[in-house]
Amino acid sequence: MDHTTSPDDLLLMPEVAQICRRSIDTMRWLRARGEGPAAHRAGRRVYYRRGDVMDWIRNQELAANQSAAVG
């Protein structure tokens, strides 16, 4: 079995919540506000691309570092 990851891997919300160390409810709230990682819908399921999730985390870190430098 291959354990490598790809930016194109599709993740479900519970997986994204675990990666982001946030609750599923928080991830739903962020998605509803348009503030979370880019999500894609296929039927009733919501999918995230691993690369989009990792980019979103990086952007959150950069924003936190910039606000800390200003404050």
DAGI-V644715 format. One record per pair of residues at least 4 apart in sequence whose ideal C-beta (glycine too) atoms are under 6 Angstrom apart, sorted by the first residue. I is the first residue (numbers start at 1). J is the second residue. D is the distance in whole Angstrom. If there is no record, write none. Layout:
i,j,d
I,J,D
I,J,D
This chain:
i,j,d
5,9,6
7,50,5
7,51,3
9,50,4
10,47,5
11,15,4
11,16,5
11,48,5
11,50,6
13,24,6
13,27,6
13,46,6
14,24,6
16,27,6
16,48,5
16,53,5
17,22,5
17,24,5
17,27,5
19,53,6
22,26,4
22,27,6
27,36,6
30,35,5
30,36,3
31,36,5
31,39,6
37,48,5
37,52,5
37,53,5
37,56,4
38,52,4
39,46,5
39,48,5
40,47,5
41,46,6
48,52,6
48,53,5
